[in-house]
């Protein structure tokens, strides 16, 4: 049993995959499955309680509710690369969106770990068995085993 401090992975905020994750021996490539989700764009700065921790959202960021009722934040700048509106929702307005089949890299973690988001303030906590996900856009995240299994397909 590991009793040392949990490793911390830091989001770079720069496009491209982390060399630390891309070189990891258990790393897999996966693709996000298309799922409809509910989105609201916050008009003011706020915090979002996710399963992994408290995340800060800036005005205009998307606050998403997933298929299992989980919540997360996506920055306004990154949102159009990840989701498309489902009619009658108009792009940029709150409503239903479809996740795009973007590729990611992910590592199944064998111990507790943390992720510092690109805002330098929000910190997520993961457990052994959860996935450390690199979205390829400078952001890292944590996805539980059950949500990973229903949200992604491993492609390599």
C-alpha positions in Angstrom: 0.0 0.0 0.0 1.3 3.4 -1.0 1.4 5.8 2.0 3.3 8.6 0.3 1.8 11.8 -1.1 -0.5 11.4 -4.1 1.0 12.3 -7.5 -0.2 15.6 -8.9 -0.7 16.0 -12.7 -0.9 19.6 -14.0 -2.9 20.7 -17.0 -0.7 22.8 -19.3 -3.3 24.9 -21.0 -1.4 24.4 -24.2 -2.8 22.3 -27.1 -1.2 18.8 -27.5 -0.9 15.8 -25.3 1.2 15.7 -22.2 4.5 13.9 -22.7 4.1 12.3 -19.3 0.8 10.7 -20.2 1.7 9.8 -23.8 4.9 8.0 -22.6 3.1 6.2 -19.8 3.3 2.3 -20.2 -0.4 1.8 -19.4 -1.7 4.6 -21.6 -4.5 3.9 -24.0 -6.0 5.9 -26.9 -9.8 6.2 -26.8 -12.6 8.0 -28.5 -15.5 9.8 -26.9 -18.8 8.2 -27.7 -21.6 10.5 -28.9 -24.0 11.2 -26.0 -26.5 14.0 -25.5 -25.9 16.1 -22.5 -27.5 19.2 -20.9 -25.5 22.4 -20.9 -26.0 25.8 -19.3 -23.6 28.7 -19.9 -22.9 30.5 -16.6 -23.4 34.3 -16.8 -21.2 34.9 -13.8 -18.1 33.4 -12.1 -19.1 30.4 -10.0 -18.0 27.1 -8.7 -19.1 23.7 -9.9 -19.2 20.7 -7.5 -17.9 17.7 -9.5 -17.5 14.2 -8.3 -13.7 14.9 -8.1 -13.7 18.3 -6.5 -14.7 21.9 -6.7 -14.0 23.6 -10.1 -14.1 27.3 -10.8 -16.0 28.5 -13.8 -15.6 31.9 -15.5 -18.5 33.8 -17.1 -19.5 32.1 -20.4 -18.1 28.7 -19.4 -20.3 25.6 -20.0 -21.6 23.8 -16.9 -22.5 20.3 -18.1 -24.8 17.6 -16.7 -23.8 14.2 -18.0 -25.9 11.0 -18.6 -25.3 9.8 -15.0 -26.2 13.2 -13.5 -22.5 14.1 -13.0 -21.4 17.7 -13.5 -18.3 19.3 -15.0 -17.1 22.5 -16.6 -15.8 23.2 -20.0 -14.3 26.6 -20.9 -16.1 28.7 -23.4 -13.0 28.6 -25.6 -12.8 24.8 -25.7 -16.5 24.0 -25.8 -17.1 24.3 -29.6 -14.4 21.7 -30.2 -16.1 19.2 -28.0 -19.9 19.6 -28.4 -22.5 20.4 -31.1 -26.0 21.8 -30.4 -29.0 19.4 -30.8 -31.8 21.3 -32.6 -33.7 23.4 -31.6 -30.7 24.4 -29.3 -28.7 27.2 -31.0 -24.9 27.1 -30.7 -23.7 29.1 -27.7 -27.1 29.0 -25.9 -28.0 26.7 -23.0 -29.8 23.5 -24.0 -29.0 20.0 -25.3 -25.7 19.2 -27.0 -24.0 16.2 -28.5 -20.5 15.2 -27.5 -18.2 14.8 -30.5 -16.1 11.7 -31.0 -12.8 13.3 -30.0 -9.7 11.2 -29.4 -8.1 11.2 -25.9 -5.3 9.5 -24.1 -6.0 7.9 -20.8 -4.2 6.0 -18.0 -6.0 3.7 -15.5 -4.5 4.8 -12.2 -3.4 2.3 -9.6 -3.2 4.8 -6.7 -4.8 8.0 -5.5 -3.8 11.1 -7.6 -4.7 14.7 -8.1 -5.1 17.0 -11.2 -4.4 20.7 -11.1 -6.5 22.3 -13.8 -5.2 25.0 -16.2 -6.8 27.8 -14.2 -4.1 27.0 -11.5 -6.8 27.0 -8.8 -9.2 24.1 -9.3 -7.8 20.8 -8.0 -9.5 17.4 -8.6 -8.9 14.2 -6.5 -8.9 10.8 -8.1 -8.8 7.3 -6.6 -7.1 4.1 -7.6 -9.1 2.6 -10.5 -10.2 5.9 -12.0 -8.8 7.2 -15.3 -6.5 10.2 -15.7 -7.6 11.6 -19.1 -5.6 13.9 -21.4 -8.0 15.6 -23.8 -5.2 16.8 -26.1 -6.1 20.4 -25.7 -4.0 21.2 -22.6 -6.6 20.0 -20.2 -6.5 16.9 -18.0 -9.4 15.3 -16.1 -10.5 12.4 -14.0 -13.2 10.0 -15.1 -14.6 7.2 -12.9 -14.4 3.6 -14.1 -18.1 3.3 -14.8 -18.5 6.6 -16.6 -15.3 5.9 -18.7 -16.8 2.5 -19.7 -20.0 4.1 -21.0 -18.5 7.4 -22.4 -15.4 6.2 -24.2 -14.3 3.3 -26.5 -10.7 2.2 -26.4 -9.2 2.3 -29.9 -5.5 1.4 -29.2 
